Amino acid sequence: MKNLTKIANYRTKTEAEAAAVLLENEGIPYLIQSQEGMLYGPLTPGATIYVVPEAADHAREVLGLALDEDDDGFLA
């Protein structure tokens, strides 16, 4: 997966993994990027889910997300 689109940020990797189950059930390939679990703790908190650009709209729909540029970047 080379050209990926960021679709969501989560406060923890566990939250991102829970959301990713929904993507998996829909057959949407995804990548979770996180620093959690590093030897001395996370370098930055949270986790981000990426998908291929052609699946981004469907992935946002599956996760119930709206594109909002004014938020803090994390899902509650």
Residue pairs with C-beta under 8 A, 6 or more apart in sequence:
1 29
1 31
1 50
1 52
3 52
3 53
4 31
4 50
4 51
4 52
4 53
5 50
5 51
5 52
5 53
5 56
6 48
6 49
6 50
7 49
7 50
7 51
7 56
7 59
7 60
7 63
7 65
8 16
8 19
8 48
8 49
8 60
8 63
8 65
8 75
9 46
9 47
9 48
9 73
9 74
9 75
10 16
10 19
10 46
10 47
10 48
10 49
10 74
10 75
11 45
11 46
11 74
11 75
12 36
12 45
12 46
12 47
13 32
13 34
13 36
13 37
13 46
13 47
15 47
15 75
16 32
16 34
16 46
16 47
16 48
16 49
17 32
17 47
19 49
19 63
20 30
20 32
20 49
22 62
22 63
23 29
23 30
23 49
23 51
23 59
23 62
23 63
24 30
26 58
26 59
26 62
28 51
28 55
28 58
28 59
28 62
29 51
29 52
29 55
30 49
30 50
30 51
30 59
31 49
31 50
31 51
32 47
32 48
32 49
32 50
33 47
33 48
33 50
34 42
34 46
34 47
34 48
35 42
35 43
35 44
36 42
36 45
36 47
46 74
49 59
51 59
60 66
60 67
65 75
